[in-house]
Amino acid sequence: GGQAVIEGVMMRNGKQCAVAVRKPDGEIEVKKETVTSLRDRYAIARVPVIRGIVSFVESLSSGMKTLDYSASFYEEEDYEPGKVEQFFTKIFGDKLESVLMGITMVISVILALGIFMVLPFFLTNLMKGFLPSYSIRTLIEGIIRVALFLIYIWLISKMEDIKRVFMYHGAEHKTINCLEHGEDLTPENIKKYSRLHKRCGTSFLLIVMIVSIVVFMFIRVDSLVWKFVLRILLVPVVAGISYEFIRLAGRSDSKIVNTLSKPGLYLQYFTTREPDEEMMEVAIKAVEGVFDWREYLRAMHNGELED
């Protein structure tokens, strides 16, 4: 799988990860690295649902690092650090970037929980006086959550910089689809394929919203505080369950799974755009950084691949 970044694409295959970025001078820079997961070291991290939680946290962390790396090519050359940045540089030294990234990730998670989890809960709690059914309120809470998420996606899709990221997102999907259909990775072949993919993170986030409705239905406590706390504590569980569905969807072509996957696929019409050929070239370089696609296609066409 992969991820769109600023003017580039990240691809990951097992422990191998590569980021390809189109630099301001037009050249493509490819950074390769070997990554390790808690799933490689601890058996419990490979247990269903738990592995989803681990994958979610690790993807969030690696995604932030990858975005930061791609953005580094577009920093202003005449940038002068301010007094605050100079102060923190004296304290943290070379670790400042990692510290700032950690702070950014924490703030992002807090804002996401506040907007998409806490806000819908308190809005529906105001309905308690004239809508006593907890199940109906929980359903409305989920609808509000999904609506906020869709509005958020729609708003950021209007930003010019995000539009380009979404184009690279489309390049990532189209390249993977082309490869999975057994064709050589060339811009001419890639452009024929869909920019939608069942394993996309956008689909994952929408599934999280839907699964949360079902999970929160089972929170039957009287205390308002505990209802709030349990919603926050159960977010990793919701993410873990959603991961299992996305994993199943990526491996199954059953009518039921395909039907359940359609809302997430439709949402990708907002989070992907049709890429140009230069973006496809970047996506190809990212794939080549982690995967010998020519050998894979040779084995596929010769029937040498295992099921």
C-alpha positions, 0 to 999 in steps of 0.5 A: 500500500501507499500514501500521497505526500507533498509532490510525491508518493510513499509506497510500502511493501512488507518491511520496505518503504520508499518515498519518491518526491518530484523536487523543484528542479524536476528530478525525482528523489527516492528515499528507501528504508527498512522499517520494523513493526511491533507485529514483527517483535510481539505475537500479541501485536499480530492478534486480530483487532490488536494488529489493527490498533498497532497498524493505525498508530504506526501508520499515523507516525510514519505518515507524519514523518513521510509528509515532513520529509516531502515538505523539506524539499519545498522549504524557503531557502531564505527562511530565518528561524524565529526567536521561539524556534531558536530558543527550543533549538537550544533546548532540544538540539537535533531532536527538535524536529522529532519533538515538534512532530510528536507535538503536532501528532498529539495536537492532531489526534486531540483535535480529531477526537474533539471534532469527530467524537466529542462534539457529536456526543455532546450535541446529541446529549442535548437531545436527551430531554425530548429524545429519550431513546439512547439507541436513536441518539447514538444513531444520530450521533453517528450521522452527525459524525459522518456529516462532519467528516464529509464536510471536512473532506469537502472543505480541504479538497478546495485547497490548491495544495491539497488538490495536488496531494489528491492527484498524487493520491490518485496516481498511487491508486491507479499504479497499484490497480495497474500492477494488480491487473498484471500490466507493465507500469507505464503512464500509458497503462496506468491512466486506464485504471481506476483511481479508487481502491478498496484498501484506501485509508479514506475508506478506513476512516469512513468505516471507523465512523460507521463501526463507531455507531455499532460499538457505542450502541453497547455503552450502557452506563448512566454516568455522562462522564463515563459515556464520554470517557468510554467513547475516547477509550474505545476509539482504538478498538473501533480502529482495530475492528475497522482495520479487519474489515479493510483487510478483508475487503482488500482480499475478497471479491464477494458481493457482500464485501464489495457492497459494503465497500462502496461507500468508502470507494465513493468517498474517494472521488473527493480524496483522489483526482486524476493525475498527470503523467509526471505524477504517475512517473513518481508513483512508479519510482516509489513502487520500484523502490520497494518491489521488483514489479517486472519479476512479479509480472513475469511470475504472474504470467507464468503461473508461478505465484502462490494463491 
